[in-house]
Amino acid sequence: MLKFIKLQEKHLELVLSWRIKPEINRFMLNNVENDIEKQKKWFQKFSKDPKCKFWIIHYNNTEIGVINLVDIDHINKKCNIGYYIGVEIYRTFAAVFLPYVYNYVFYKINLNKIYGEVIENNKAILKIHEMHGYRQVGKYEKHIFKEGQFQDVIIVELMKKQWNSFQKKYKDCRIEFET
């Protein structure tokens, strides 16, 4: 069973352990130090921000990853999305849980656009985005320094109108998100 549980302070050590894994961190836009105090400050900052929502992805009684919506803008009806799967055996699970998130964003909180940034060498996520109807709208060249070199970042977006054409296939992907 799939659940989206509001991120709480009790999850921070687990989330930090995922964020510092080389196989996860290499695709993150920022570098994360193995420092629980910095993790707590990060949590305090976003947990007070009404433009941010973070959840633990919980599947079959296992905490497997994190999903977040940031820069939620109800006036312009858009938000930025980010996520990662921390448990290796569930890494391919993003294609399964994301339609629940899209339905939440477009039909529950009534936004019109989801956008994000993906490191160019994260081919698996770019393929999942394409499969769900995202389009690439730009590229920041040599935008971040990771693994000893500058890397490009691809800008992607998914519009509600585009998701509507996919939504027939995913119409039953509805679930409550803990708030």
Buried (B, 14 or more C-beta within 10 A) or exposed (E): EBBBBEBEEEBBEEBBBBBBEEEBBBBBBEEBEEEEEEBBEBBEEBBEEEEBBBBBBBBEEEBBBBBBBBEBEEEEBBBBBBBBBBBEEBBEBBBEBBBBBBBBBBBEBEBBBBBBBBBBBBEBBBEBBEEBBBEEEEEEEEBBEBEEEEBBBBBBBBBBEBBEEBBEEBEEBEBEBEE
